[in-house]
Amino acid sequence: MKNITLPIRFGLVASGCLIAYFLILSLMGYHTNVFFSLFNGIITGFALFEVIKYSKIQNPETFDYKMGFVNGLITGFVATVLFTLFFAFYSTELNPDFLTELSEKWSSDYSNFKAIVFFTVFIMGIATTIVLTLTFMQLFKASNNQENNRIKHSLTLVD
């Protein structure tokens, strides 16, 4: 259980940041513009990068590619599930007109629009998690090149 507390905590914080960002956009009236959802990737990416970095710092001897990848996936999954649940609650209970406003801009068929939007939010979160976790693990994985390992180690000591 101790191995997953760090990624769960980062997932909770990431979902809180995603929710706060969405609510800020909502207050300013920009929440129906999907362009602003691109910043969600930056929020999620920062959380994934940090959980992998802290995993390596906490377990320098046992840290490997699998540990970093799993921690990134858990973090992203927790953040995505919680944000998707909040998004569904917001768009059905707090602001029932939200999906109508969104559909006027992006869809002509409203019959299945709610399910499509919730599914899209979920898939975007999972896709972002997988891609960014794979990307960040390239920075943290051990290299077979001894010269590269010495350079990385010296850069780590400087930070």
NORCOR-V852624 format. One record per residue. RES is the residue in three letters. PSI is psi in radians with two decimals (NA if undefined). Layout:
# NORCOR-V852624
res=RES psi=PSI
res=RES psi=PSI
This chain:
# NORCOR-V852624
res=MET psi=-0.60
res=LYS psi=-0.50
res=ASN psi=-0.41
res=ILE psi=0.00
res=THR psi=-0.70
res=LEU psi=-0.89
res=PRO psi=-0.53
res=ILE psi=-0.74
res=ARG psi=-0.77
res=PHE psi=-0.61
res=GLY psi=-0.71
res=LEU psi=-0.76
res=VAL psi=-0.75
res=ALA psi=-0.76
res=SER psi=-0.66
res=GLY psi=-0.72
res=CYS psi=-0.70
res=LEU psi=-0.75
res=ILE psi=-0.78
res=ALA psi=-0.75
res=TYR psi=-0.76
res=PHE psi=-0.75
res=LEU psi=-0.63
res=ILE psi=-0.78
res=LEU psi=-0.68
res=SER psi=-0.73
res=LEU psi=-0.58
res=MET psi=-0.10
res=GLY psi=0.27
res=TYR psi=0.07
res=HIS psi=-0.24
res=THR psi=-0.06
res=ASN psi=1.92
res=VAL psi=-0.25
res=PHE psi=-0.65
res=PHE psi=-0.28
res=SER psi=-0.20
res=LEU psi=-0.52
res=PHE psi=-0.37
res=ASN psi=-0.64
res=GLY psi=-0.62
res=ILE psi=-0.74
res=ILE psi=-0.85
res=THR psi=-0.75
res=GLY psi=-0.72
res=PHE psi=-0.75
res=ALA psi=-0.73
res=LEU psi=-0.78
res=PHE psi=-0.80
res=GLU psi=-0.70
res=VAL psi=-0.65
res=ILE psi=-0.74
res=LYS psi=-0.82
res=TYR psi=-0.54
res=SER psi=-0.71
res=LYS psi=-0.65
res=ILE psi=-0.72
res=GLN psi=-0.56
res=ASN psi=1.14
res=PRO psi=-0.54
res=GLU psi=-0.61
res=THR psi=-0.07
res=PHE psi=2.26
res=ASP psi=3.14
res=TYR psi=-0.75
res=LYS psi=-0.77
res=MET psi=-0.81
res=GLY psi=-0.74
res=PHE psi=-0.80
res=VAL psi=-0.75
res=ASN psi=-0.69
res=GLY psi=-0.75
res=LEU psi=-0.74
res=ILE psi=-0.79
res=THR psi=-0.87
res=GLY psi=-0.65
res=PHE psi=-0.80
res=VAL psi=-0.82
res=ALA psi=-0.75
res=THR psi=-0.80
res=VAL psi=-0.82
res=LEU psi=-0.73
res=PHE psi=-0.69
res=THR psi=-0.72
res=LEU psi=-0.77
res=PHE psi=-0.78
res=PHE psi=-0.75
res=ALA psi=-0.74
res=PHE psi=-0.79
res=TYR psi=-0.82
res=SER psi=-0.23
res=THR psi=-0.53
res=GLU psi=-0.84
res=LEU psi=-0.70
res=ASN psi=1.36
res=PRO psi=-0.35
res=ASP psi=-0.17
res=PHE psi=-0.87
res=LEU psi=-0.55
res=THR psi=-0.79
res=GLU psi=-0.75
res=LEU psi=-0.69
res=SER psi=-0.53
res=GLU psi=-0.55
res=LYS psi=-0.58
res=TRP psi=-0.11
res=SER psi=2.52
res=SER psi=-0.27
res=ASP psi=1.93
res=TYR psi=-0.17
res=SER psi=-0.69
res=ASN psi=0.29
res=PHE psi=-0.69
res=LYS psi=-0.89
res=ALA psi=-0.68
res=ILE psi=-0.74
res=VAL psi=-0.82
res=PHE psi=-0.76
res=PHE psi=-0.73
res=THR psi=-0.75
res=VAL psi=-0.77
res=PHE psi=-0.84
res=ILE psi=-0.69
res=MET psi=-0.71
res=GLY psi=-0.77
res=ILE psi=-0.74
res=ALA psi=-0.76
res=THR psi=-0.74
res=THR psi=-0.86
res=ILE psi=-0.84
res=VAL psi=-0.82
res=LEU psi=-0.58
res=THR psi=-0.78
res=LEU psi=-0.69
res=THR psi=-0.84
res=PHE psi=-0.53
res=MET psi=-0.39
res=GLN psi=-0.50
res=LEU psi=-0.55
res=PHE psi=-0.16
res=LYS psi=2.71
res=ALA psi=2.47
res=SER psi=2.63
res=ASN psi=-0.23
res=ASN psi=1.98
res=GLN psi=-0.65
res=GLU psi=-0.72
res=ASN psi=-0.68
res=ASN psi=-0.71
res=ARG psi=-0.70
res=ILE psi=-0.82
res=LYS psi=-0.72
res=HIS psi=-0.73
res=SER psi=-0.60
res=LEU psi=-0.62
res=THR psi=-0.68
res=LEU psi=-0.55
res=VAL psi=-0.69
res=ASP psi=NA
